[in-house]
Amino acid sequence: MATAVQTTAVRSAEMEERPMVVHTIVLAFAADPVVRWVWPEAHQYLESMPAFTVAFSGGGFGHGSAYTTDGYGGAALWLPPDVHPDENAVGAIVEQTVVRSLQGDLETLMGKMAAYHPDGPHWYLPMIGVDPAHQNRGLGAALLRHALERCDREGLPAYLESTNPRNISLYLRHGFVAMGEIQAGSSPTVVPMLRLPR
């Protein structure tokens, strides 16, 4: 007897929904090894992460590639080809909020991350996450499938950096391949991953 497959609705978030989507990302990254290395104290993290999320991955809102699930349980902020993080804003946030002793290592880490980006046109996934209250329901997989279908239609690769080892198996299941490991000073390891179009 066949069983019904539950599907999760994924849609593009409108600009006026940006605060709700950013809040989902902030909750999702609250235990992320790299992000909490950057902002180890709760008040640092909660004060800094929302603005960092917008600066690093908010470009997707203007291009229809900021995706959310119903009720904002999960979110994925994709940057299309030729759309990049706001480096000036990211730099200012780092300078103002990250302790001096970590800034050099963080700058080195981000430089190494940039070196792994594909040379040609590609989709970049700076941030994807699920509110801990909604995890283990397939929201992350649904968000990935939704965007990767677009990548395949356009014949473009997808690239991301996994900052949490718990998420690597999800990315592998969706066709991403690890390209190496990135680490700087006292930082946790970041794994750059690439998926070719199908």
C-alpha positions in Angstrom: 0.0 0.0 0.0 1.5 3.4 -1.0 1.9 6.0 1.6 1.3 9.7 1.0 4.4 11.8 0.9 4.0 15.0 2.9 5.2 18.1 1.0 6.4 21.3 2.5 5.4 24.5 0.8 8.4 26.8 0.0 8.0 30.3 -1.4 9.9 33.4 -2.0 9.8 35.9 0.9 8.8 39.5 0.2 10.9 42.4 1.4 8.4 43.2 4.2 8.9 39.7 5.5 12.6 40.1 5.9 12.5 40.6 9.7 10.6 37.3 10.2 13.0 35.4 7.9 16.0 36.9 9.6 14.7 35.9 13.0 14.4 32.3 11.8 18.0 32.4 10.6 19.1 33.9 14.0 17.4 31.1 15.9 18.7 28.4 13.5 22.4 29.5 13.9 22.2 30.0 17.7 24.4 26.9 18.2 26.4 27.1 15.0 30.1 26.4 15.8 31.6 29.1 13.6 29.0 31.8 14.3 29.3 31.2 18.1 33.1 31.3 17.8 32.7 34.8 16.4 30.1 35.9 19.0 30.4 33.5 22.0 28.3 35.5 24.4 24.5 35.4 24.0 24.2 39.2 24.0 26.9 39.6 21.4 25.2 37.1 19.2 21.7 38.4 19.5 22.8 42.0 19.0 25.1 41.3 16.0 23.6 38.3 14.0 20.5 40.0 12.6 22.5 42.8 10.9 25.2 40.4 9.8 22.5 38.1 8.2 21.2 41.0 6.2 24.6 42.2 5.2 25.9 38.8 4.3 22.9 37.2 2.6 20.1 39.8 2.4 20.7 40.4 -1.3 18.4 37.5 -2.1 15.3 39.5 -1.0 15.6 41.8 -4.0 15.9 38.9 -6.4 13.2 36.5 -5.3 15.7 34.1 -3.9 15.0 34.5 -0.2 12.9 31.4 0.5 10.8 30.5 3.5 8.4 27.8 4.6 4.9 28.4 6.0 5.0 30.0 9.3 8.7 30.9 8.8 9.8 27.6 10.3 12.7 27.5 7.9 14.5 29.9 5.6 17.2 29.9 2.9 18.9 33.0 1.6 20.4 32.4 -1.8 22.4 34.9 -3.8 22.0 34.6 -7.6 25.0 35.0 -10.0 26.6 38.4 -9.8 24.9 39.2 -6.5 27.3 39.3 -3.5 27.4 40.0 0.2 27.6 43.6 1.2 31.3 43.5 2.0 31.4 47.1 3.4 28.6 46.3 5.8 30.0 43.0 6.8 33.4 44.6 7.5 31.8 47.3 9.6 29.9 44.8 11.7 32.9 42.6 12.2 35.0 45.6 13.3 32.4 46.9 15.7 31.2 43.6 17.2 33.9 41.0 17.1 36.6 41.0 19.8 40.0 42.3 18.5 41.7 39.0 19.3 39.5 37.1 16.8 39.3 39.7 14.0 42.5 38.6 12.3 41.6 34.9 12.3 38.1 35.7 11.0 39.5 37.9 8.2 41.8 35.0 7.2 38.9 32.5 7.4 36.7 34.6 5.2 39.5 35.2 2.7 40.0 31.4 2.4 36.2 30.9 2.0 36.2 33.4 -0.9 39.0 31.5 -2.6 36.8 28.4 -3.0 33.9 30.2 -4.8 33.5 29.0 -8.4 34.9 31.3 -11.0 31.9 31.3 -13.3 28.3 32.1 -12.7 26.8 30.2 -9.8 24.2 30.3 -7.1 25.6 30.9 -3.6 23.8 29.8 -0.4 25.3 31.9 2.4 22.6 30.9 5.0 20.0 28.2 5.4 18.4 27.3 8.7 15.4 25.9 10.5 14.0 27.2 13.8 14.9 24.6 16.4 11.2 24.4 17.3 10.5 23.1 13.8 13.5 20.8 13.1 13.4 17.2 12.0 10.3 17.9 9.8 12.1 18.0 6.5 12.0 21.8 6.2 15.8 22.1 5.4 15.5 19.4 2.7 12.4 21.1 1.2 14.2 24.5 1.1 17.2 22.9 -0.7 15.1 21.0 -3.2 13.2 24.1 -4.1 16.3 26.2 -4.9 18.3 23.4 -6.5 15.5 22.8 -9.0 16.0 26.4 -10.1 19.8 25.8 -10.4 19.2 22.8 -12.5 16.7 24.6 -14.8 19.3 27.4 -15.3 22.2 24.9 -15.7 24.2 26.5 -12.9 26.2 25.1 -10.1 25.4 25.8 -6.4 28.0 26.6 -3.8 27.9 26.8 0.0 30.1 26.7 3.0 29.0 24.4 5.8 29.8 25.9 9.2 28.2 23.1 11.1 29.3 19.4 10.7 25.8 18.3 11.6 24.5 19.7 8.2 27.0 18.1 5.9 25.0 14.8 5.4 22.0 16.9 4.3 24.1 18.7 1.7 25.7 15.4 0.5 22.2 13.8 0.0 21.3 16.7 -2.3 24.3 16.3 -4.5 26.9 18.6 -2.9 30.5 17.5 -2.8 33.0 18.6 -0.2 35.9 20.6 -1.8 38.2 20.7 1.2 38.4 22.1 4.7 39.0 25.7 5.8 40.4 26.7 9.2 42.2 29.8 10.5 43.8 30.2 13.9 41.3 29.2 16.6 38.3 28.9 14.3 36.2 25.8 13.9 36.4 24.1 10.5 34.4 25.3 7.5 33.6 22.9 4.6 33.1 24.4 1.2 30.8 22.4 -1.0 29.8 22.5 -4.6 26.9 20.9 -6.6 27.0 20.7 -10.3 23.7 21.1 -12.2 21.8 18.0 -13.2 
